[in-house]
């Protein structure tokens, strides 16, 4: 399985028109265990806005990058990624 090392939002995902719409969005996550070489966890995410279909939102991306996306800058540790 190939994946981009950077977390990216899918270009075709529906753009949210307001912060209130983001609060109503639902998310689903898939966690993959890749055992080729060193074991690694990958995350995929889908988003559904009210009255819209499920759309790919991000991933698959390494779990550590996915978590780092939500941490405040003061809590970010240097990445061990190569």
PDB file with one MODEL, atoms N, CA, C and O in Angstrom:
MODEL        1
ATOM      1  N   UNK A   1       0.838  -1.168   0.000  1.00  0.00           N
ATOM      2  CA  UNK A   1       0.000   0.000   0.000  1.00  0.00           C
ATOM      3  C   UNK A   1       0.888   1.236   0.000  1.00  0.00           C
ATOM      4  O   UNK A   1       1.824   1.333   0.793  1.00  0.00           O
ATOM      5  N   UNK A   2       0.597   2.172  -0.881  1.00  0.00           N
ATOM      6  CA  UNK A   2       1.370   3.408  -0.900  1.00  0.00           C
ATOM      7  C   UNK A   2       0.530   4.529  -0.309  1.00  0.00           C
ATOM      8  O   UNK A   2      -0.699   4.505  -0.376  1.00  0.00           O
ATOM      9  N   UNK A   3       1.212   5.511   0.271  1.00  0.00           N
ATOM     10  CA  UNK A   3       0.520   6.639   0.856  1.00  0.00           C
ATOM     11  C   UNK A   3       1.454   7.832   0.885  1.00  0.00           C
ATOM     12  O   UNK A   3       2.675   7.685   0.832  1.00  0.00           O
ATOM     13  N   UNK A   4       0.874   8.998   0.967  1.00  0.00           N
ATOM     14  CA  UNK A   4       1.672  10.216   1.068  1.00  0.00           C
ATOM     15  C   UNK A   4       2.109  10.393   2.509  1.00  0.00           C
ATOM     16  O   UNK A   4       1.299  10.203   3.416  1.00  0.00           O
ATOM     17  N   UNK A   5       3.371  10.753   2.753  1.00  0.00           N
ATOM     18  CA  UNK A   5       3.820  10.939   4.127  1.00  0.00           C
ATOM     19  C   UNK A   5       3.200  12.163   4.789  1.00  0.00           C
ATOM     20  O   UNK A   5       3.273  12.291   6.011  1.00  0.00           O
ATOM     21  N   UNK A   6       2.600  13.052   4.035  1.00  0.00           N
ATOM     22  CA  UNK A   6       1.987  14.250   4.611  1.00  0.00           C
ATOM     23  C   UNK A   6       0.476  14.076   4.678  1.00  0.00           C
ATOM     24  O   UNK A   6      -0.123  13.454   3.800  1.00  0.00           O
ATOM     25  N   UNK A   7      -0.128  14.617   5.703  1.00  0.00           N
ATOM     26  CA  UNK A   7      -1.576  14.582   5.840  1.00  0.00           C
ATOM     27  C   UNK A   7      -2.171  15.599   4.887  1.00  0.00           C
ATOM     28  O   UNK A   7      -1.770  16.763   4.889  1.00  0.00           O
ATOM     29  N   UNK A   8      -3.108  15.178   4.086  1.00  0.00           N
ATOM     30  CA  UNK A   8      -3.709  16.115   3.145  1.00  0.00           C
ATOM     31  C   UNK A   8      -5.210  15.929   3.127  1.00  0.00           C
ATOM     32  O   UNK A   8      -5.721  14.826   3.323  1.00  0.00           O
ATOM     33  N   UNK A   9      -5.901  17.014   2.889  1.00  0.00           N
ATOM     34  CA  UNK A   9      -7.349  16.980   2.740  1.00  0.00           C
ATOM     35  C   UNK A   9      -7.662  16.644   1.290  1.00  0.00           C
ATOM     36  O   UNK A   9      -6.983  17.114   0.377  1.00  0.00           O
ATOM     37  N   UNK A  10      -8.672  15.847   1.085  1.00  0.00           N
ATOM     38  CA  UNK A  10      -9.049  15.468  -0.266  1.00  0.00           C
ATOM     39  C   UNK A  10      -9.593  16.679  -1.022  1.00  0.00           C
ATOM     40  O   UNK A  10     -10.445  17.406  -0.511  1.00  0.00           O
ATOM     41  N   UNK A  11      -9.104  16.887  -2.217  1.00  0.00           N
ATOM     42  CA  UNK A  11      -9.506  18.053  -3.016  1.00  0.00           C
ATOM     43  C   UNK A  11     -10.991  18.040  -3.355  1.00  0.00           C
ATOM     44  O   UNK A  11     -11.591  19.101  -3.531  1.00  0.00           O
ATOM     45  N   UNK A  12     -11.593  16.857  -3.449  1.00  0.00           N
ATOM     46  CA  UNK A  12     -13.004  16.783  -3.839  1.00  0.00           C
ATOM     47  C   UNK A  12     -13.953  16.811  -2.648  1.00  0.00           C
ATOM     48  O   UNK A  12     -15.167  16.714  -2.827  1.00  0.00           O
ATOM     49  N   UNK A  13     -13.421  16.941  -1.440  1.00  0.00           N
ATOM     50  CA  UNK A  13     -14.290  16.990  -0.263  1.00  0.00           C
ATOM     51  C   UNK A  13     -15.109  18.270  -0.284  1.00  0.00           C
ATOM     52  O   UNK A  13     -14.640  19.313  -0.739  1.00  0.00           O
ATOM     53  N   UNK A  14     -16.327  18.182   0.207  1.00  0.00           N
ATOM     54  CA  UNK A  14     -17.222  19.337   0.241  1.00  0.00           C
ATOM     55  C   UNK A  14     -16.637  20.426   1.141  1.00  0.00           C
ATOM     56  O   UNK A  14     -16.219  20.152   2.266  1.00  0.00           O
ATOM     57  N   UNK A  15     -16.611  21.655   0.641  1.00  0.00           N
ATOM     58  CA  UNK A  15     -16.109  22.789   1.419  1.00  0.00           C
ATOM     59  C   UNK A  15     -17.201  23.224   2.388  1.00  0.00           C
ATOM     60  O   UNK A  15     -18.361  23.370   2.001  1.00  0.00           O
ATOM     61  N   UNK A  16     -16.830  23.429   3.644  1.00  0.00           N
ATOM     62  CA  UNK A  16     -17.790  23.883   4.640  1.00  0.00           C
ATOM     63  C   UNK A  16     -18.003  25.380   4.493  1.00  0.00           C
ATOM     64  O   UNK A  16     -17.047  26.132   4.306  1.00  0.00           O
ATOM     65  N   UNK A  17     -19.257  25.814   4.579  1.00  0.00           N
ATOM     66  CA  UNK A  17     -19.568  27.224   4.374  1.00  0.00           C
ATOM     67  C   UNK A  17     -19.492  28.046   5.651  1.00  0.00           C
ATOM     68  O   UNK A  17     -19.412  29.272   5.581  1.00  0.00           O
ATOM     69  N   UNK A  18     -19.516  27.398   6.827  1.00  0.00           N
ATOM     70  CA  UNK A  18     -19.471  28.135   8.088  1.00  0.00           C
ATOM     71  C   UNK A  18     -18.987  27.221   9.208  1.00  0.00           C
ATOM     72  O   UNK A  18     -19.039  25.998   9.078  1.00  0.00           O
ATOM     73  N   UNK A  19     -18.510  27.816  10.321  1.00  0.00           N
ATOM     74  CA  UNK A  19     -18.109  26.991  11.472  1.00  0.00           C
ATOM     75  C   UNK A  19     -19.274  26.161  12.021  1.00  0.00           C
ATOM     76  O   UNK A  19     -19.058  25.050  12.507  1.00  0.00           O
ATOM     77  N   UNK A  20     -20.484  26.672  11.952  1.00  0.00           N
ATOM     78  CA  UNK A  20     -21.648  25.925  12.440  1.00  0.00           C
ATOM     79  C   UNK A  20     -21.838  24.639  11.642  1.00  0.00           C
ATOM     80  O   UNK A  20     -22.216  23.609  12.199  1.00  0.00           O
ATOM     81  N   UNK A  21     -21.579  24.698  10.352  1.00  0.00           N
ATOM     82  CA  UNK A  21     -21.705  23.495   9.529  1.00  0.00           C
ATOM     83  C   UNK A  21     -20.659  22.462   9.941  1.00  0.00           C
ATOM     84  O   UNK A  21     -20.942  21.264   9.912  1.00  0.00           O
ATOM     85  N   UNK A  22     -19.471  22.891  10.318  1.00  0.00           N
ATOM     86  CA  UNK A  22     -18.433  21.965  10.761  1.00  0.00           C
ATOM     87  C   UNK A  22     -18.858  21.244  12.030  1.00  0.00           C
ATOM     88  O   UNK A  22     -18.544  20.066  12.205  1.00  0.00           O
ATOM     89  N   UNK A  23     -19.563  21.928  12.910  1.00  0.00           N
ATOM     90  CA  UNK A  23     -20.015  21.317  14.162  1.00  0.00           C
ATOM     91  C   UNK A  23     -21.022  20.206  13.892  1.00  0.00           C
ATOM     92  O   UNK A  23     -21.132  19.264  14.677  1.00  0.00           O
ATOM     93  N   UNK A  24     -21.753  20.307  12.795  1.00  0.00           N
ATOM     94  CA  UNK A  24     -22.762  19.300  12.457  1.00  0.00           C
ATOM     95  C   UNK A  24     -22.205  18.154  11.616  1.00  0.00           C
ATOM     96  O   UNK A  24     -22.910  17.178  11.363  1.00  0.00           O
ATOM     97  N   UNK A  25     -20.968  18.258  11.188  1.00  0.00           N
ATOM     98  CA  UNK A  25     -20.385  17.216  10.347  1.00  0.00           C
ATOM     99  C   UNK A  25     -20.115  15.960  11.181  1.00  0.00           C
ATOM    100  O   UNK A  25     -19.784  16.038  12.364  1.00  0.00           O
ATOM    101  N   UNK A  26     -20.265  14.818  10.539  1.00  0.00           N
ATOM    102  CA  UNK A  26     -19.953  13.540  11.191  1.00  0.00           C
ATOM    103  C   UNK A  26     -18.677  12.994  10.556  1.00  0.00           C
ATOM    104  O   UNK A  26     -18.412  13.211   9.374  1.00  0.00           O
ATOM    105  N   UNK A  27     -17.900  12.288  11.357  1.00  0.00           N
ATOM    106  CA  UNK A  27     -16.637  11.741  10.881  1.00  0.00           C
ATOM    107  C   UNK A  27     -16.572  10.253  11.169  1.00  0.00           C
ATOM    108  O   UNK A  27     -17.083   9.780  12.184  1.00  0.00           O
ATOM    109  N   UNK A  28     -15.937   9.518  10.264  1.00  0.00           N
ATOM    110  CA  UNK A  28     -15.647   8.102  10.458  1.00  0.00           C
ATOM    111  C   UNK A  28     -14.161   7.898  10.212  1.00  0.00           C
ATOM    112  O   UNK A  28     -13.559   8.541   9.352  1.00  0.00           O
ATOM    113  N   UNK A  29     -13.589   6.992  10.983  1.00  0.00           N
ATOM    114  CA  UNK A  29     -12.147   6.749  10.895  1.00  0.00           C
ATOM    115  C   UNK A  29     -11.895   5.266  10.683  1.00  0.00           C
ATOM    116  O   UNK A  29     -12.628   4.417  11.192  1.00  0.00           O
ATOM    117  N   UNK A  30     -10.861   4.969   9.932  1.00  0.00           N
ATOM    118  CA  UNK A  30     -10.414   3.591   9.729  1.00  0.00           C
ATOM    119  C   UNK A  30      -8.938   3.553  10.108  1.00  0.00           C
ATOM    120  O   UNK A  30      -8.149   4.360   9.617  1.00  0.00           O
ATOM    121  N   UNK A  31      -8.569   2.636  10.964  1.00  0.00           N
ATOM    122  CA  UNK A  31      -7.177   2.483  11.376  1.00  0.00           C
ATOM    123  C   UNK A  31      -6.655   1.191  10.768  1.00  0.00           C
ATOM    124  O   UNK A  31      -7.230   0.119  10.955  1.00  0.00           O
ATOM    125  N   UNK A  32      -5.569   1.313  10.048  1.00  0.00           N
ATOM    126  CA  UNK A  32      -4.962   0.174   9.351  1.00  0.00           C
ATOM    127  C   UNK A  32      -3.635  -0.177  10.002  1.00  0.00           C
ATOM    128  O   UNK A  32      -2.831   0.710  10.288  1.00  0.00           O
ATOM    129  N   UNK A  33      -3.400  -1.445  10.235  1.00  0.00           N
ATOM    130  CA  UNK A  33      -2.108  -1.922  10.715  1.00  0.00           C
ATOM    131  C   UNK A  33      -1.363  -2.493   9.521  1.00  0.00           C
ATOM    132  O   UNK A  33      -1.759  -3.514   8.958  1.00  0.00           O
ATOM    133  N   UNK A  34      -0.289  -1.831   9.143  1.00  0.00           N
ATOM    134  CA  UNK A  34       0.533  -2.278   8.017  1.00  0.00           C
ATOM    135  C   UNK A  34       1.741  -2.999   8.595  1.00  0.00           C
ATOM    136  O   UNK A  34       2.505  -2.420   9.367  1.00  0.00           O
ATOM    137  N   UNK A  35       1.913  -4.255   8.226  1.00  0.00           N
ATOM    138  CA  UNK A  35       2.984  -5.060   8.810  1.00  0.00           C
ATOM    139  C   UNK A  35       4.113  -5.325   7.833  1.00  0.00           C
ATOM    140  O   UNK A  35       4.969  -6.167   8.104  1.00  0.00           O
ATOM    141  N   UNK A  36       4.139  -4.635   6.710  1.00  0.00           N
ATOM    142  CA  UNK A  36       5.252  -4.767   5.776  1.00  0.00           C
ATOM    143  C   UNK A  36       6.414  -3.949   6.329  1.00  0.00           C
ATOM    144  O   UNK A  36       6.319  -2.728   6.448  1.00  0.00           O
ATOM    145  N   UNK A  37       7.505  -4.622   6.664  1.00  0.00           N
ATOM    146  CA  UNK A  37       8.618  -3.931   7.323  1.00  0.00           C
ATOM    147  C   UNK A  37       8.230  -3.649   8.761  1.00  0.00           C
ATOM    148  O   UNK A  37       7.519  -4.447   9.371  1.00  0.00           O
ATOM    149  N   UNK A  38       8.683  -2.521   9.323  1.00  0.00           N
ATOM    150  CA  UNK A  38       8.278  -2.190  10.693  1.00  0.00           C
ATOM    151  C   UNK A  38       6.764  -1.932  10.727  1.00  0.00           C
ATOM    152  O   UNK A  38       6.232  -1.248   9.852  1.00  0.00           O
ATOM    153  N   UNK A  39       6.086  -2.470  11.719  1.00  0.00           N
ATOM    154  CA  UNK A  39       4.635  -2.275  11.824  1.00  0.00           C
ATOM    155  C   UNK A  39       4.326  -0.783  11.929  1.00  0.00           C
ATOM    156  O   UNK A  39       5.053  -0.036  12.585  1.00  0.00           O
ATOM    157  N   UNK A  40       3.252  -0.359  11.285  1.00  0.00           N
ATOM    158  CA  UNK A  40       2.876   1.047  11.263  1.00  0.00           C
ATOM    159  C   UNK A  40       1.359   1.159  11.257  1.00  0.00           C
ATOM    160  O   UNK A  40       0.673   0.364  10.615  1.00  0.00           O
ATOM    161  N   UNK A  41       0.836   2.155  11.980  1.00  0.00           N
ATOM    162  CA  UNK A  41      -0.594   2.436  11.969  1.00  0.00           C
ATOM    163  C   UNK A  41      -0.874   3.585  11.009  1.00  0.00           C
ATOM    164  O   UNK A  41      -0.193   4.610  11.032  1.00  0.00           O
ATOM    165  N   UNK A  42      -1.888   3.398  10.165  1.00  0.00           N
ATOM    166  CA  UNK A  42      -2.335   4.437   9.246  1.00  0.00           C
ATOM    167  C   UNK A  42      -3.782   4.784   9.564  1.00  0.00           C
ATOM    168  O   UNK A  42      -4.541   3.932  10.025  1.00  0.00           O
ATOM    169  N   UNK A  43      -4.166   6.034   9.320  1.00  0.00           N
ATOM    170  CA  UNK A  43      -5.531   6.496   9.576  1.00  0.00           C
ATOM    171  C   UNK A  43      -6.131   7.022   8.279  1.00  0.00           C
ATOM    172  O   UNK A  43      -5.482   7.752   7.529  1.00  0.00           O
ATOM    173  N   UNK A  44      -7.384   6.639   8.028  1.00  0.00           N
ATOM    174  CA  UNK A  44      -8.181   7.212   6.946  1.00  0.00           C
ATOM    175  C   UNK A  44      -9.391   7.866   7.592  1.00  0.00           C
ATOM    176  O   UNK A  44      -9.878   7.394   8.619  1.00  0.00           O
ATOM    177  N   UNK A  45      -9.880   8.952   6.997  1.00  0.00           N
ATOM    178  CA  UNK A  45     -11.012   9.678   7.569  1.00  0.00           C
ATOM    179  C   UNK A  45     -12.007  10.030   6.477  1.00  0.00           C
ATOM    180  O   UNK A  45     -11.624  10.385   5.362  1.00  0.00           O
ATOM    181  N   UNK A  46     -13.289   9.927   6.809  1.00  0.00           N
ATOM    182  CA  UNK A  46     -14.376  10.351   5.932  1.00  0.00           C
ATOM    183  C   UNK A  46     -15.229  11.354   6.690  1.00  0.00           C
ATOM    184  O   UNK A  46     -15.374  11.259   7.908  1.00  0.00           O
ATOM    185  N   UNK A  47     -15.793  12.315   5.969  1.00  0.00           N
ATOM    186  CA  UNK A  47     -16.643  13.342   6.576  1.00  0.00           C
ATOM    187  C   UNK A  47     -17.988  13.368   5.868  1.00  0.00           C
ATOM    188  O   UNK A  47     -18.067  13.229   4.647  1.00  0.00           O
ATOM    189  N   UNK A  48     -19.054  13.551   6.661  1.00  0.00           N
ATOM    190  CA  UNK A  48     -20.406  13.719   6.089  1.00  0.00           C
ATOM    191  C   UNK A  48     -21.002  14.963   6.694  1.00  0.00           C
ATOM    192  O   UNK A  48     -21.195  15.043   7.907  1.00  0.00           O
ATOM    193  N   UNK A  49     -21.295  15.939   5.848  1.00  0.00           N
ATOM    194  CA  UNK A  49     -21.988  17.144   6.277  1.00  0.00           C
ATOM    195  C   UNK A  49     -23.483  16.866   6.253  1.00  0.00           C
ATOM    196  O   UNK A  49     -23.930  15.937   5.581  1.00  0.00           O
ATOM    197  N   UNK A  50     -24.268  17.669   6.988  1.00  0.00           N
ATOM    198  CA  UNK A  50     -25.715  17.446   6.961  1.00  0.00           C
ATOM    199  C   UNK A  50     -26.247  17.432   5.516  1.00  0.00           C
ATOM    200  O   UNK A  50     -25.895  18.289   4.705  1.00  0.00           O
ATOM    201  N   UNK A  51     -27.071  16.475   5.225  1.00  0.00           N
ATOM    202  CA  UNK A  51     -27.711  16.308   3.921  1.00  0.00           C
ATOM    203  C   UNK A  51     -26.712  16.075   2.788  1.00  0.00           C
ATOM    204  O   UNK A  51     -27.000  16.403   1.637  1.00  0.00           O
ATOM    205  N   UNK A  52     -25.549  15.515   3.097  1.00  0.00           N
ATOM    206  CA  UNK A  52     -24.548  15.198   2.072  1.00  0.00           C
ATOM    207  C   UNK A  52     -24.096  13.750   2.247  1.00  0.00           C
ATOM    208  O   UNK A  52     -24.323  13.139   3.292  1.00  0.00           O
ATOM    209  N   UNK A  53     -23.467  13.221   1.232  1.00  0.00           N
ATOM    210  CA  UNK A  53     -22.951  11.847   1.277  1.00  0.00           C
ATOM    211  C   UNK A  53     -21.592  11.822   1.972  1.00  0.00           C
ATOM    212  O   UNK A  53     -20.943  12.858   2.119  1.00  0.00           O
ATOM    213  N   UNK A  54     -21.166  10.630   2.398  1.00  0.00           N
ATOM    214  CA  UNK A  54     -19.829  10.458   2.968  1.00  0.00           C
ATOM    215  C   UNK A  54     -18.802  10.738   1.892  1.00  0.00           C
ATOM    216  O   UNK A  54     -18.935  10.266   0.763  1.00  0.00           O
ATOM    217  N   UNK A  55     -17.773  11.507   2.236  1.00  0.00           N
ATOM    218  CA  UNK A  55     -16.703  11.834   1.301  1.00  0.00           C
ATOM    219  C   UNK A  55     -15.356  11.592   1.964  1.00  0.00           C
ATOM    220  O   UNK A  55     -15.208  11.831   3.162  1.00  0.00           O
ATOM    221  N   UNK A  56     -14.361  11.117   1.196  1.00  0.00           N
ATOM    222  CA  UNK A  56     -13.020  10.977   1.768  1.00  0.00           C
ATOM    223  C   UNK A  56     -12.541  12.341   2.257  1.00  0.00           C
ATOM    224  O   UNK A  56     -12.743  13.352   1.585  1.00  0.00           O
ATOM    225  N   UNK A  57     -11.914  12.367   3.417  1.00  0.00           N
ATOM    226  CA  UNK A  57     -11.450  13.635   3.981  1.00  0.00           C
ATOM    227  C   UNK A  57      -9.932  13.666   4.115  1.00  0.00           C
ATOM    228  O   UNK A  57      -9.310  14.692   3.839  1.00  0.00           O
ATOM    229  N   UNK A  58      -9.323  12.551   4.537  1.00  0.00           N
ATOM    230  CA  UNK A  58      -7.867  12.514   4.638  1.00  0.00           C
ATOM    231  C   UNK A  58      -7.386  11.072   4.663  1.00  0.00           C
ATOM    232  O   UNK A  58      -8.145  10.143   4.939  1.00  0.00           O
ATOM    233  N   UNK A  59      -6.101  10.916   4.366  1.00  0.00           N
ATOM    234  CA  UNK A  59      -5.446   9.629   4.507  1.00  0.00           C
ATOM    235  C   UNK A  59      -5.518   8.746   3.287  1.00  0.00           C
ATOM    236  O   UNK A  59      -6.077   9.113   2.254  1.00  0.00           O
ATOM    237  N   UNK A  60      -4.930   7.558   3.435  1.00  0.00           N
ATOM    238  CA  UNK A  60      -4.308   7.075   4.661  1.00  0.00           C
ATOM    239  C   UNK A  60      -3.014   7.837   4.959  1.00  0.00           C
ATOM    240  O   UNK A  60      -2.235   8.156   4.060  1.00  0.00           O
ATOM    241  N   UNK A  61      -2.815   8.112   6.234  1.00  0.00           N
ATOM    242  CA  UNK A  61      -1.647   8.838   6.697  1.00  0.00           C
ATOM    243  C   UNK A  61      -1.147   8.207   7.994  1.00  0.00           C
ATOM    244  O   UNK A  61      -1.945   7.642   8.741  1.00  0.00           O
ATOM    245  N   UNK A  62       0.132   8.286   8.275  1.00  0.00           N
ATOM    246  CA  UNK A  62       0.651   7.698   9.516  1.00  0.00           C
ATOM    247  C   UNK A  62      -0.044   8.273  10.750  1.00  0.00           C
ATOM    248  O   UNK A  62      -0.318   9.472  10.813  1.00  0.00           O
ATOM    249  N   UNK A  63      -0.323   7.422  11.716  1.00  0.00           N
ATOM    250  CA  UNK A  63      -1.043   7.815  12.931  1.00  0.00           C
ATOM    251  C   UNK A  63      -0.379   8.993  13.638  1.00  0.00           C
ATOM    252  O   UNK A  63      -1.071   9.903  14.093  1.00  0.00           O
ATOM    253  N   UNK A  64       0.964   8.992  13.741  1.00  0.00           N
ATOM    254  CA  UNK A  64       1.626  10.079  14.462  1.00  0.00           C
ATOM    255  C   UNK A  64       1.389  11.428  13.794  1.00  0.00           C
ATOM    256  O   UNK A  64       1.196  12.426  14.487  1.00  0.00           O
ATOM    257  N   UNK A  65       1.399  11.482  12.456  1.00  0.00           N
ATOM    258  CA  UNK A  65       1.121  12.747  11.768  1.00  0.00           C
ATOM    259  C   UNK A  65      -0.331  13.175  11.966  1.00  0.00           C
ATOM    260  O   UNK A  65      -0.620  14.361  12.123  1.00  0.00           O
ATOM    261  N   UNK A  66      -1.240  12.202  11.958  1.00  0.00           N
ATOM    262  CA  UNK A  66      -2.652  12.515  12.155  1.00  0.00           C
ATOM    263  C   UNK A  66      -2.880  13.130  13.537  1.00  0.00           C
ATOM    264  O   UNK A  66      -3.603  14.119  13.659  1.00  0.00           O
ATOM    265  N   UNK A  67      -2.278  12.561  14.565  1.00  0.00           N
ATOM    266  CA  UNK A  67      -2.446  13.082  15.923  1.00  0.00           C
ATOM    267  C   UNK A  67      -1.787  14.446  16.058  1.00  0.00           C
ATOM    268  O   UNK A  67      -2.356  15.349  16.672  1.00  0.00           O
ATOM    269  N   UNK A  68      -0.600  14.607  15.495  1.00  0.00           N
ATOM    270  CA  UNK A  68       0.113  15.888  15.587  1.00  0.00           C
ATOM    271  C   UNK A  68      -0.704  17.034  15.007  1.00  0.00           C
ATOM    272  O   UNK A  68      -0.565  18.179  15.436  1.00  0.00           O
ATOM    273  N   UNK A  69      -1.552  16.730  14.036  1.00  0.00           N
ATOM    274  CA  UNK A  69      -2.385  17.764  13.404  1.00  0.00           C
ATOM    275  C   UNK A  69      -3.284  18.460  14.428  1.00  0.00           C
ATOM    276  O   UNK A  69      -3.623  19.631  14.252  1.00  0.00           O
ATOM    277  N   UNK A  70      -3.672  17.758  15.492  1.00  0.00           N
ATOM    278  CA  UNK A  70      -4.632  18.306  16.449  1.00  0.00           C
ATOM    279  C   UNK A  70      -3.982  18.852  17.719  1.00  0.00           C
ATOM    280  O   UNK A  70      -4.682  19.388  18.578  1.00  0.00           O
ATOM    281  N   UNK A  71      -2.676  18.729  17.858  1.00  0.00           N
ATOM    282  CA  UNK A  71      -1.994  19.207  19.051  1.00  0.00           C
ATOM    283  C   UNK A  71      -1.681  20.700  18.933  1.00  0.00           C
ATOM    284  O   UNK A  71      -1.344  21.178  17.850  1.00  0.00           O
ATOM    285  N   UNK A  72      -1.789  21.441  20.047  1.00  0.00           N
ATOM    286  CA  UNK A  72      -1.359  22.838  20.024  1.00  0.00           C
ATOM    287  C   UNK A  72       0.138  22.903  19.749  1.00  0.00           C
ATOM    288  O   UNK A  72       0.863  21.986  20.136  1.00  0.00           O
ATOM    289  N   UNK A  73       0.628  23.958  19.093  1.00  0.00           N
ATOM    290  CA  UNK A  73       2.047  24.049  18.743  1.00  0.00           C
ATOM    291  C   UNK A  73       2.988  23.836  19.932  1.00  0.00           C
ATOM    292  O   UNK A  73       4.062  23.261  19.759  1.00  0.00           O
ATOM    293  N   UNK A  74       2.617  24.280  21.118  1.00  0.00           N
ATOM    294  CA  UNK A  74       3.484  24.137  22.287  1.00  0.00           C
ATOM    295  C   UNK A  74       3.688  22.680  22.679  1.00  0.00           C
ATOM    296  O   UNK A  74       4.687  22.355  23.321  1.00  0.00           O
ATOM    297  N   UNK A  75       2.768  21.797  22.310  1.00  0.00           N
ATOM    298  CA  UNK A  75       2.862  20.390  22.702  1.00  0.00           C
ATOM    299  C   UNK A  75       3.505  19.522  21.619  1.00  0.00           C
ATOM    300  O   UNK A  75       3.687  18.321  21.822  1.00  0.00           O
ATOM    301  N   UNK A  76       3.844  20.104  20.491  1.00  0.00           N
ATOM    302  CA  UNK A  76       4.426  19.313  19.405  1.00  0.00           C
ATOM    303  C   UNK A  76       5.872  18.967  19.727  1.00  0.00           C
ATOM    304  O   UNK A  76       6.695  19.843  19.995  1.00  0.00           O
ATOM    305  N   UNK A  77       6.158  17.689  19.693  1.00  0.00           N
ATOM    306  CA  UNK A  77       7.534  17.219  19.859  1.00  0.00           C
ATOM    307  C   UNK A  77       8.153  17.106  18.482  1.00  0.00           C
ATOM    308  O   UNK A  77       7.419  16.955  17.505  1.00  0.00           O
ATOM    309  N   UNK A  78       9.459  17.172  18.356  1.00  0.00           N
ATOM    310  CA  UNK A  78      10.084  16.988  17.041  1.00  0.00           C
ATOM    311  C   UNK A  78       9.679  15.639  16.451  1.00  0.00           C
ATOM    312  O   UNK A  78       9.610  14.635  17.161  1.00  0.00           O
ATOM    313  N   UNK A  79       9.417  15.628  15.169  1.00  0.00           N
ATOM    314  CA  UNK A  79       9.006  14.398  14.487  1.00  0.00           C
ATOM    315  C   UNK A  79      10.200  13.476  14.315  1.00  0.00           C
ATOM    316  O   UNK A  79      11.311  13.923  14.029  1.00  0.00           O
ATOM    317  N   UNK A  80       9.954  12.171  14.494  1.00  0.00           N
ATOM    318  CA  UNK A  80      10.994  11.174  14.283  1.00  0.00           C
ATOM    319  C   UNK A  80      10.944  10.619  12.875  1.00  0.00           C
ATOM    320  O   UNK A  80      11.681   9.691  12.541  1.00  0.00           O
ATOM    321  N   UNK A  81      10.069  11.187  12.040  1.00  0.00           N
ATOM    322  CA  UNK A  81       9.929  10.697  10.666  1.00  0.00           C
ATOM    323  C   UNK A  81      11.171  11.027   9.872  1.00  0.00           C
ATOM    324  O   UNK A  81      11.860  12.012  10.138  1.00  0.00           O
ATOM    325  N   UNK A  82      11.447  10.179   8.884  1.00  0.00           N
ATOM    326  CA  UNK A  82      12.617  10.399   8.017  1.00  0.00           C
ATOM    327  C   UNK A  82      12.193  11.161   6.807  1.00  0.00           C
ATOM    328  O   UNK A  82      13.018  11.456   5.943  1.00  0.00           O
TER     329      UNK A  82
ENDMDL
END
